[in-house]
Amino acid sequence: MAKVKVYWTEAALNAVEVIGDCIAKDSPEIAIEFTDRLLESTSRLEDFPLSGSTCPEDPSCRQVVVSGYRMIYELTERGVEVLTVIGPGQNPALLK
C-alpha cells in the first residue's frame, strides 16, 4: 500500500497550541517536547492509516492516544485528516 498523506485541520492544530501554551506556563521545554510528540504520533498513519482504534463517540472516526490526549482522525479520499485533539477529561460532544 502506498503512503497516505496526513493532514491536520486548523481546529486540531489550534488544540495542540492551546495544550502547549498551558504546559508552557510551568515548563516551556516540556511544552515543546510534548506538542512535538502529539504531532509526531500521527506519522505512523502514513503507512498504517487504520492503526488507530475506533472512536466510541463516532465509529467512522479513529484515534491515536498519547498520554491521555486523543488525536481524532478520519480516513478520506485525500488521506488521513486529523480533526481535533481531545485532552483527558474533555467532553468530545461533537467531533465534526
mmCIF file of the C-alpha atoms, coordinates in Angstrom:
data_MODEL
# 
_entry.id   MODEL 
# 
loop_
_atom_site.group_PDB 
_atom_site.id 
_atom_site.type_symbol 
_atom_site.label_atom_id 
_atom_site.label_alt_id 
_atom_site.label_comp_id 
_atom_site.label_asym_id 
_atom_site.label_entity_id 
_atom_site.label_seq_id 
_atom_site.pdbx_PDB_ins_code 
_atom_site.Cartn_x 
_atom_site.Cartn_y 
_atom_site.Cartn_z 
_atom_site.occupancy 
_atom_site.B_iso_or_equiv 
_atom_site.pdbx_formal_charge 
_atom_site.auth_seq_id 
_atom_site.auth_comp_id 
_atom_site.auth_asym_id 
_atom_site.auth_atom_id 
_atom_site.pdbx_PDB_model_num 
ATOM 1  C CA . MET A 1 1  ? 0.000   0.000  0.000  1.00 0.00 ? 1  MET A CA 1 
ATOM 2  C CA . ALA A 1 2  ? 1.245   3.469  -0.886 1.00 0.00 ? 2  ALA A CA 1 
ATOM 3  C CA . LYS A 1 3  ? 1.848   6.101  1.754  1.00 0.00 ? 3  LYS A CA 1 
ATOM 4  C CA . VAL A 1 4  ? -1.130  8.196  2.779  1.00 0.00 ? 4  VAL A CA 1 
ATOM 5  C CA . LYS A 1 5  ? -0.839  11.944 3.401  1.00 0.00 ? 5  LYS A CA 1 
ATOM 6  C CA . VAL A 1 6  ? -1.697  13.136 6.930  1.00 0.00 ? 6  VAL A CA 1 
ATOM 7  C CA . TYR A 1 7  ? -3.488  16.500 7.115  1.00 0.00 ? 7  TYR A CA 1 
ATOM 8  C CA . TRP A 1 8  ? -4.145  18.448 10.318 1.00 0.00 ? 8  TRP A CA 1 
ATOM 9  C CA . THR A 1 9  ? -7.215  20.673 10.435 1.00 0.00 ? 9  THR A CA 1 
ATOM 10 C CA . GLU A 1 10 ? -6.936  24.175 11.805 1.00 0.00 ? 10 GLU A CA 1 
ATOM 11 C CA . ALA A 1 11 ? -9.038  23.111 14.808 1.00 0.00 ? 11 ALA A CA 1 
ATOM 12 C CA . ALA A 1 12 ? -6.647  20.249 15.607 1.00 0.00 ? 12 ALA A CA 1 
ATOM 13 C CA . LEU A 1 13 ? -3.563  22.464 15.308 1.00 0.00 ? 13 LEU A CA 1 
ATOM 14 C CA . ASN A 1 14 ? -5.225  25.100 17.498 1.00 0.00 ? 14 ASN A CA 1 
ATOM 15 C CA . ALA A 1 15 ? -5.942  22.449 20.132 1.00 0.00 ? 15 ALA A CA 1 
ATOM 16 C CA . VAL A 1 16 ? -2.259  21.412 20.152 1.00 0.00 ? 16 VAL A CA 1 
ATOM 17 C CA . GLU A 1 17 ? -1.265  25.069 20.506 1.00 0.00 ? 17 GLU A CA 1 
ATOM 18 C CA . VAL A 1 18 ? -3.607  25.536 23.491 1.00 0.00 ? 18 VAL A CA 1 
ATOM 19 C CA . ILE A 1 19 ? -2.195  22.396 25.120 1.00 0.00 ? 19 ILE A CA 1 
ATOM 20 C CA . GLY A 1 20 ? 1.337   23.681 24.569 1.00 0.00 ? 20 GLY A CA 1 
ATOM 21 C CA . ASP A 1 21 ? 0.510   27.108 25.967 1.00 0.00 ? 21 ASP A CA 1 
ATOM 22 C CA . CYS A 1 22 ? -0.978  25.535 29.080 1.00 0.00 ? 22 CYS A CA 1 
ATOM 23 C CA . ILE A 1 23 ? 2.082   23.332 29.688 1.00 0.00 ? 23 ILE A CA 1 
ATOM 24 C CA . ALA A 1 24 ? 4.470   26.206 28.898 1.00 0.00 ? 24 ALA A CA 1 
ATOM 25 C CA . LYS A 1 25 ? 3.247   28.125 31.943 1.00 0.00 ? 25 LYS A CA 1 
ATOM 26 C CA . ASP A 1 26 ? 5.176   25.593 34.044 1.00 0.00 ? 26 ASP A CA 1 
ATOM 27 C CA . SER A 1 27 ? 7.829   24.397 31.620 1.00 0.00 ? 27 SER A CA 1 
ATOM 28 C CA . PRO A 1 28 ? 8.417   25.757 28.107 1.00 0.00 ? 28 PRO A CA 1 
ATOM 29 C CA . GLU A 1 29 ? 10.847  22.931 27.301 1.00 0.00 ? 29 GLU A CA 1 
ATOM 30 C CA . ILE A 1 30 ? 8.368   20.211 28.224 1.00 0.00 ? 30 ILE A CA 1 
ATOM 31 C CA . ALA A 1 31 ? 5.653   22.045 26.270 1.00 0.00 ? 31 ALA A CA 1 
ATOM 32 C CA . ILE A 1 32 ? 7.756   21.880 23.105 1.00 0.00 ? 32 ILE A CA 1 
ATOM 33 C CA . GLU A 1 33 ? 8.650   18.226 23.654 1.00 0.00 ? 33 GLU A CA 1 
ATOM 34 C CA . PHE A 1 34 ? 5.063   17.205 24.365 1.00 0.00 ? 34 PHE A CA 1 
ATOM 35 C CA . THR A 1 35 ? 3.463   19.088 21.472 1.00 0.00 ? 35 THR A CA 1 
ATOM 36 C CA . ASP A 1 36 ? 6.097   17.627 19.134 1.00 0.00 ? 36 ASP A CA 1 
ATOM 37 C CA . ARG A 1 37 ? 5.200   14.198 20.484 1.00 0.00 ? 37 ARG A CA 1 
ATOM 38 C CA . LEU A 1 38 ? 1.500   14.808 19.798 1.00 0.00 ? 38 LEU A CA 1 
ATOM 39 C CA . LEU A 1 39 ? 2.194   15.955 16.241 1.00 0.00 ? 39 LEU A CA 1 
ATOM 40 C CA . GLU A 1 40 ? 4.601   13.108 15.516 1.00 0.00 ? 40 GLU A CA 1 
ATOM 41 C CA . SER A 1 41 ? 2.236   10.475 16.922 1.00 0.00 ? 41 SER A CA 1 
ATOM 42 C CA . THR A 1 42 ? 0.226   10.522 13.708 1.00 0.00 ? 42 THR A CA 1 
ATOM 43 C CA . SER A 1 43 ? 3.205   9.921  11.402 1.00 0.00 ? 43 SER A CA 1 
ATOM 44 C CA . ARG A 1 44 ? 2.667   6.141  11.562 1.00 0.00 ? 44 ARG A CA 1 
ATOM 45 C CA . LEU A 1 45 ? -0.705  6.740  9.909  1.00 0.00 ? 45 LEU A CA 1 
ATOM 46 C CA . GLU A 1 46 ? 1.123   7.434  6.634  1.00 0.00 ? 46 GLU A CA 1 
ATOM 47 C CA . ASP A 1 47 ? 1.880   3.714  6.417  1.00 0.00 ? 47 ASP A CA 1 
ATOM 48 C CA . PHE A 1 48 ? -0.883  2.318  8.636  1.00 0.00 ? 48 PHE A CA 1 
ATOM 49 C CA . PRO A 1 49 ? -3.925  4.620  8.373  1.00 0.00 ? 49 PRO A CA 1 
ATOM 50 C CA . LEU A 1 50 ? -6.242  2.152  10.100 1.00 0.00 ? 50 LEU A CA 1 
ATOM 51 C CA . SER A 1 51 ? -3.903  1.509  13.036 1.00 0.00 ? 51 SER A CA 1 
ATOM 52 C CA . GLY A 1 52 ? -5.739  3.843  15.398 1.00 0.00 ? 52 GLY A CA 1 
ATOM 53 C CA . SER A 1 53 ? -8.601  2.480  17.470 1.00 0.00 ? 53 SER A CA 1 
ATOM 54 C CA . THR A 1 54 ? -12.210 3.299  16.613 1.00 0.00 ? 54 THR A CA 1 
ATOM 55 C CA . CYS A 1 55 ? -13.690 6.274  18.486 1.00 0.00 ? 55 CYS A CA 1 
ATOM 56 C CA . PRO A 1 56 ? -16.513 5.273  20.821 1.00 0.00 ? 56 PRO A CA 1 
ATOM 57 C CA . GLU A 1 57 ? -18.398 8.515  20.049 1.00 0.00 ? 57 GLU A CA 1 
ATOM 58 C CA . ASP A 1 58 ? -18.270 8.073  16.275 1.00 0.00 ? 58 ASP A CA 1 
ATOM 59 C CA . PRO A 1 59 ? -17.280 4.736  14.707 1.00 0.00 ? 59 PRO A CA 1 
ATOM 60 C CA . SER A 1 60 ? -16.465 6.475  11.410 1.00 0.00 ? 60 SER A CA 1 
ATOM 61 C CA . CYS A 1 61 ? -13.513 8.136  13.172 1.00 0.00 ? 61 CYS A CA 1 
ATOM 62 C CA . ARG A 1 62 ? -10.379 6.650  14.645 1.00 0.00 ? 62 ARG A CA 1 
ATOM 63 C CA . GLN A 1 63 ? -7.935  7.870  17.290 1.00 0.00 ? 63 GLN A CA 1 
ATOM 64 C CA . VAL A 1 64 ? -4.296  7.828  18.293 1.00 0.00 ? 64 VAL A CA 1 
ATOM 65 C CA . VAL A 1 65 ? -3.809  8.236  22.056 1.00 0.00 ? 65 VAL A CA 1 
ATOM 66 C CA . VAL A 1 66 ? -0.740  9.814  23.676 1.00 0.00 ? 66 VAL A CA 1 
ATOM 67 C CA . SER A 1 67 ? -0.689  10.276 27.456 1.00 0.00 ? 67 SER A CA 1 
ATOM 68 C CA . GLY A 1 68 ? -4.476  10.502 27.545 1.00 0.00 ? 68 GLY A CA 1 
ATOM 69 C CA . TYR A 1 69 ? -4.708  13.004 24.672 1.00 0.00 ? 69 TYR A CA 1 
ATOM 70 C CA . ARG A 1 70 ? -6.727  11.712 21.734 1.00 0.00 ? 70 ARG A CA 1 
ATOM 71 C CA . MET A 1 71 ? -5.881  12.735 18.163 1.00 0.00 ? 71 MET A CA 1 
ATOM 72 C CA . ILE A 1 72 ? -9.205  12.080 16.423 1.00 0.00 ? 72 ILE A CA 1 
ATOM 73 C CA . TYR A 1 73 ? -8.972  11.427 12.692 1.00 0.00 ? 73 TYR A CA 1 
ATOM 74 C CA . GLU A 1 74 ? -10.830 10.058 9.724  1.00 0.00 ? 74 GLU A CA 1 
ATOM 75 C CA . LEU A 1 75 ? -9.676  8.498  6.505  1.00 0.00 ? 75 LEU A CA 1 
ATOM 76 C CA . THR A 1 76 ? -10.843 10.480 3.476  1.00 0.00 ? 76 THR A CA 1 
ATOM 77 C CA . GLU A 1 77 ? -10.114 10.376 -0.234 1.00 0.00 ? 77 GLU A CA 1 
ATOM 78 C CA . ARG A 1 78 ? -7.361  12.978 0.413  1.00 0.00 ? 78 ARG A CA 1 
ATOM 79 C CA . GLY A 1 79 ? -5.728  10.875 3.110  1.00 0.00 ? 79 GLY A CA 1 
ATOM 80 C CA . VAL A 1 80 ? -5.826  10.964 6.900  1.00 0.00 ? 80 VAL A CA 1 
ATOM 81 C CA . GLU A 1 81 ? -7.434  14.098 8.299  1.00 0.00 ? 81 GLU A CA 1 
ATOM 82 C CA . VAL A 1 82 ? -6.766  14.858 11.967 1.00 0.00 ? 82 VAL A CA 1 
ATOM 83 C CA . LEU A 1 83 ? -9.976  16.558 13.088 1.00 0.00 ? 83 LEU A CA 1 
ATOM 84 C CA . THR A 1 84 ? -9.275  17.522 16.679 1.00 0.00 ? 84 THR A CA 1 
ATOM 85 C CA . VAL A 1 85 ? -7.291  16.766 19.813 1.00 0.00 ? 85 VAL A CA 1 
ATOM 86 C CA . ILE A 1 86 ? -9.214  15.952 22.974 1.00 0.00 ? 86 ILE A CA 1 
ATOM 87 C CA . GLY A 1 87 ? -7.486  16.117 26.333 1.00 0.00 ? 87 GLY A CA 1 
ATOM 88 C CA . PRO A 1 88 ? -8.146  13.935 29.365 1.00 0.00 ? 88 PRO A CA 1 
ATOM 89 C CA . GLY A 1 89 ? -11.459 14.842 30.930 1.00 0.00 ? 89 GLY A CA 1 
ATOM 90 C CA . GLN A 1 90 ? -12.660 16.894 27.967 1.00 0.00 ? 90 GLN A CA 1 
ATOM 91 C CA . ASN A 1 91 ? -16.126 16.150 26.650 1.00 0.00 ? 91 ASN A CA 1 
ATOM 92 C CA . PRO A 1 92 ? -15.977 15.209 22.955 1.00 0.00 ? 92 PRO A CA 1 
ATOM 93 C CA . ALA A 1 93 ? -19.544 16.437 22.369 1.00 0.00 ? 93 ALA A CA 1 
ATOM 94 C CA . LEU A 1 94 ? -19.148 16.887 18.635 1.00 0.00 ? 94 LEU A CA 1 
ATOM 95 C CA . LEU A 1 95 ? -16.212 15.535 16.675 1.00 0.00 ? 95 LEU A CA 1 
ATOM 96 C CA . LYS A 1 96 ? -17.013 17.063 13.306 1.00 0.00 ? 96 LYS A CA 1 
# 
